[in-house]
Amino acid sequence: MLDQRLVRENPELIAAQLGRRGMDVDLTSLQLIAQQQRDLEEQRSSLQADGNRIGKEVGQRIKGGADPKGDEVAELRKEGNAIKQKVAVLEDEEKQLASKLKTQLLTFPNLPSNDSPDGKDENDNVEVRRWGHPREEQGLEEHWAIADRLGLLDSERSVRIAQSRFVTLLGQGARLERALINFMLDLHTGKGYREVLPPVLVNSASLTGSGQLPKFAEESFRCAEDDLWLTPTAEVPVTSLHRDEIIPVDQLPLRYVAYSPCFRREAGSYGRDTRGLIRLHQFNKVELYWFAHPDQSAEAHAQITADAEAVLQALELPYRVLELCTGDLGFSATRTYDLEVWLAGAGAFREISSCSVCGDFQARRSSIRTKEGKATRLVHTLNGSGLAIGRTMAALLENGQESDGSVKLPQALVPYFGGDRIQPE
């Protein structure tokens, strides 16, 4: 969430930065609300100070011999009660303005970093580096064809169970999914991440704190009779692990790795990636998440990206790193590196992880702070997939396919899968 002080004192900066995202905003009314709230706060504080002064004066008069029921004390108490009534009215007005301001502020995305390249859309993203050597032979199959041929998944029966855009993994497919989850968790915990297995159902406050609500309500599945939603990503519950807390500065950074099923409606994606594992309503993901000191978030961003890249390197999957331009940034991100894995059958790079630094955006929405001496500051949060399991499986199938119909697996996965290849059954 944007800083109210910035809205009040420098709306031109906000408008200019959101303009880099392609947004044309007029913050005049919002600035007015923020200033009115500040004025009411100052009036209320001044009146409360007067009330406290009168309360002390009553005590001093009585201590000095004044009659507690006399006119002198009664007049002071009458003045104090009048102040209390005024304070109550101001508090109510202030709460209404604060609620109105917060409701509007929650709809604004994070401001892009000065380091994020300007651009309109994904075509303006900047390639940073590549790793590995992509396979580019003719006649390679796409992952869904390989999976179908090897009996790794069943989409048709999944429609019977749920609806389209769900898959049921079978046999070696289910074993490969489980192997990938365990491999990724072991890799990251070996680097010092603390493992978390969070709830799959999350409340509205958790979604709001991470930036999913109100913007992406149509993308999420909601339980009709409860204030609970199926989590779209482990980023949501992990953000709320420390909601409304002050994290001791000597504990920063806190680094978590969380496995969770993820659920998304994929609204607006009709007709895209209808086959295979790329765009599903339900998928598994291992998520990396940092709570970092605000002075160290740039270094943390480089490290969380490197930790996600380490998974691709260990699995011998070629990839490239893109820095997202301002027009392609996610709602909560101020700066993002996308990792795109090579899919040999499709002959294209596809996103498999977004590693983002969110600055104090989520921390302000979730009230997550740290304290140095007497100074309290909002922490910075970072997140990145480490990795999306289904897309990783797709990449393994396409890049490891052999002429005999089998799929060769990378050595790092052999102890988890129990073999070095997937054979036709």
N, C-alpha and C positions, 0 to 999 in steps of 0.2 A: 504494500500500500504506500502511496506517496506521502511524503512528510507534509503535515498540515502547515507547518511553519513556512515551508517552501511555497506552498499554495498562496499563503498570505503575503509573503514578502517578495517572492520572485516568480510570479506566474509566467512571465515571459520566457524564463529558462525552461519551465515544464512544457510550454507550448512548442518551443523550438525543438526540444528533445523528442517529444511525441511526433513532431513533424518529420523527424528522421525516420520514424516508423511508418510514415505515410498517413498520419492522422492530422486532420485540420480541426483544432479544438479552440473554443473560446472559454476561457476560465474566469471571465468577469463575474458571473453569478456565484461561482464556487468561491472565488476570492472574497466576495461580499459576505457570504455565509461564514467563512472562516474568520473574517474580521469581526463580524457581529458576535460570534461565539467568544472570541478573545475579549471583546469589550465587556460582554456580560460576565465573563470570568473575573475580570479586573474589578467590576462593580461589586460582584458578590464577595470577593476577597476583601475589598475595602470595607464593606458593610459588616462582614464577619469580624474584622479587626475592631470596628467600632463596638460591636456587640460584646466582644471579649473585654474591651476596655471598660464598658459599662458594668459588666459582671464583676470585674475586679473592684470597681469603684463602690458598688453596693456592699461588697464584703468589707472594704476599708471603712465606709461610713458606719456600718454596724459595729465594727471593731472599735471605732472611735467614739461610740456611745449613742449613735442615732437609734431611734426606735424602729425595729424591724417592720412594724405595722404603721409607721407614721407616714405623713405626706411626702417627706423628703425621699425616703426609700421607695415609696409607691410610685413616685414620678419617674425615678430612674428605671424601675422595673417596667413601667409602661412604655418608656422609650426603648428598652431592650426588647420587649415583646413585639413592638412595631418593626424593629429591625429584623427580628426572626421571620416575621411574616413576609417582609420584602425579600429576604434571602431565599425563602421557600419559593416565591414566585420566580425569582431569577434562576434558581436551580432548575425549575421545571422548564423554563424557556431555553436554558442552556442545554439541557438534555435533549430537547426536541431538535435544536440546531445541530448538536453533536451527532445525533442519529441521522439527520438529513445529510450532513456532510460526509459521514462515514459511508452511507449507502451510495453516494455518488463516487466517492474516492475508490470504493471497491471495484468499480467498473473500469478503472484506468489501469493499463499495463505498466510494467516497470519501465523506467527510463533507460535507454540504451547506454552502454559504456562509451566513453569517448574513444576507446580503442576499437570498438566494433565498426567494421567498414560500412559506409553508407550504401544503400541499395534498395530496390523496390521489391524484389522477390528472390526465389531460390536461384534464379539465373545470375544473380549478382553476388552469390556466395564466393568466397575466396579459397582456393585450394592451398593448403599449408604444406602438406607432405604426403608421400605415399610409402607403403611398405609392402614387400613381397612382389611376386611376379604373376600377374593374372594369366590363367589359362584362356586361350582364345582359339581353340580348334573348332573346326566345323562339325556339326552333327551332335553336339553335346545336348543332353536332355535337361529340361528344367526340373526343379526339385519335386514338384507335384507329380510329374510323370514317373520319376524314379520311385517316389514313395508309393505310388499306386502299384507299380510293377512289383515292388518288393513287399507289398502288403503291410506298409508301415502305418497307414492311417485309413480311416473310413469317413468320408464326408457325407455320403448318402444316408447312412444309418444315423449320423449325427443330426441331420435335419429331422428325422423321425423322433429323436430324443429331445431336441431343442428347436432349432431353426437353422437357416443358412448362416454361414460364417462361423460355424462351430466345427471342430474336428474331434474324432476319437482316435487316439494313438493306440496302436496294437503291437504286440510282440516286441520285435527289435526297435520299433519306433518309440514305444513307451519306455523301453530300457535306455535308449539313447537320450531321451528327454531327462530321465532321472540322472543319468550319468553326467550330463551337462550341468544340471543344477548343483550336484555335489562337487563337481570339479571346480566350478566358479566360486562356490562358497569356501572351499578349502584354499583356493588360490588367494582370495582376498583376506580371509582370516589369517593366513600365513603372513600377510603384509601388515597385520596389526589392526584390521577392522574388527569391530565387535559385531557378532552375528545377532540378528533380530528376526523373530518370526512374528509379525504383527497381526492384529485382527484383519480379516478380509472385509468386514463391514465397518464403515466409518460414519461418524455423525457429520452434520452440516458444518459445525464449527471447525472440524478438521479439514474439510474440503475448502472452506473459506480461508482458513489460515495458510494453506499451501497455494492458494490462487486459483483453484478449480471452480469455485463458486464466487459470484453468480455467473461468470462468463460461460462456463462449459457445462451448465446444467443439462442441456440436451444431449451431451455426449455420455452422460453417466446413467447407470441403472439404479433406480430408487426403489426401496421397499415401501409398498403402498401404505402400510399401517404404522410405520415407525419413522423416526428421524434417523434413518440409516440408509447408506448407499453402498453398493459394491465398489470397492476401491479401484480407481483407474490405474493406479501405480502405487508402489510401496512408498514413494516420496510423500504421499498424503499422511499415512499414519506415523511415519518416522518424523516428519516435521512436528507433529503434535506430541511426540514423546516428551518434549520439553516446553510445551505451551504453557504460558503464564509462569515461567520459571526464570530465576537468575542463575546462570551457570558460572561457578567460580572460574576466574580467569586462568588459574593454574591447571584446569582440566581441559582447556581448549588446545588443539582442536579435538572435538568428539567425532569419531569416524565409525559409521555403521554400515554394515552390509545386510540387506534384507531380501529374502526370497518371498515372493507372493504371487498368487494368481492375480491377473489384472483383467478388468472388464470395461469395455468401451463400446458405445453404440456405433461408432464409425459413421456418424451422421454426415451426409454429404459425400460419401465415398461410393455411392451406388455405381456398380459396373466396374469398379477398380479392384484389381487383385482378387478376383472372385474364386480363384483356384489356389490351393496350397496353404502356406503358413504365414504369408506376409501380412495380411490384414484381416484379423479375426476379432470376434466379439469377446472371446476369452483366450488369454495366452499367459504363459509364465514368464517371469522376469526376475533377474537378480539385480538389485538396485544398490548403488553406492551413494552415501549421503554424509555430508560434513556439516558440523557446526563449527565455524572458524572465527578467530579473532578478526575484527574488521581490518586490521593493518596487514593481515596475512592472507587475504582471500585470493589475491592474484597468484601467489605461490601455490595455494591450495587448488586453484583451478588447473594449473599445469599438472599437478600431481594426480588429481582425480582422473584427468584425461589420460595420463600415462598408465594409470592402473587399469582403466578400461581397455586401452590398447594392448596391455600385457596379455589379456585373455585371447585376443585375436592372434597375437604373435605365438602364444603357446599352442594354439590350435592350427597354426600354419595357414591362416586365412589372409590373403592379400586384402588390403584396405587402403583408403585414403582419408585424410583429415581435412575437413572444410571448416572455415570460420564463417558463421552465419552473418549475413548482412543485416542491417537494422530492420529491413522490411520483412525478414523471415524469422526474426527472433520469436521465441515462445512468450506467452503472456507474462510469466514471472521472471524471465531471464533478463539480465543486463548484458551478458556476453555468453556466447555458446560456441563450442566446437562439436561438430557432428562427425561421427565415425561412419563411413560407408564401406560395407564389405562387398567384395567382388562376387557376383553370382555368375559362374562360368556358363551355365546353360542359358541364362537370359542375356548374357553378354553385357552386363550393366552393373554399376555400383548401386547398392541400396542401403539406406540408413539402417544402422543396427544399434546406435547409441547416440544420445545427445548429452554432452557434458556441459552443464551450465552453472555459472555463478549468478546468484540472485541478489547479491548485496544484502541490504537490510530489509528488502521488500517483504519476504515471508516472515521475517522476525518481527516486523512492525505489526503485521496482521495477526500474528500469533503471540505477541508480547514475550519474546525470548531475548533475554538480556545477559550481559556480563557486567562485572563490577571490578574496577581498579581503584583502590583507595576509596574515596567517597564518590567517584564518578561512575555513573551507570551508562552503559552504551548498548545499543542493539548489536547482536552478533550478526555475522554473515552466514548464509546457507548456500550449499552447493549440492548438486545432484547429478548423477550420470548412470545410465544403464551399464551393468557390468556382467552379462549383457542380456538382451532380449533373446529368450531361449529358442522360440520357434524360428526366428530369422537366422540364428546361429545354426540350427539344424538344417535349414534350407541351404545355407552356404556350404556346410560340410557335405551334403549330398551332391550338390552341383560341382564342387571343386574336387571331391574325392572319387567321382564316378570312374569306373574302370571299363575296359572294352568287354570283359566277360560278364558284365551286368552287376558286379559287386560294387561296394563303396569302400574305399580305403580310408581308415580313420587315422588321425594324427597320434603319435606316440603318447602324448600327454594324456590322452583320453582312454588309452588301452586298459589301465588298471581299474577304471570306473565302469567301462562298458563290458570288460571281460573278454576282449578280443580286438584284433586290429582291423577288422572289416565287417561290413554288413553283407551277408550272403543271401542270395535268393533262397527262400524256404520251400 
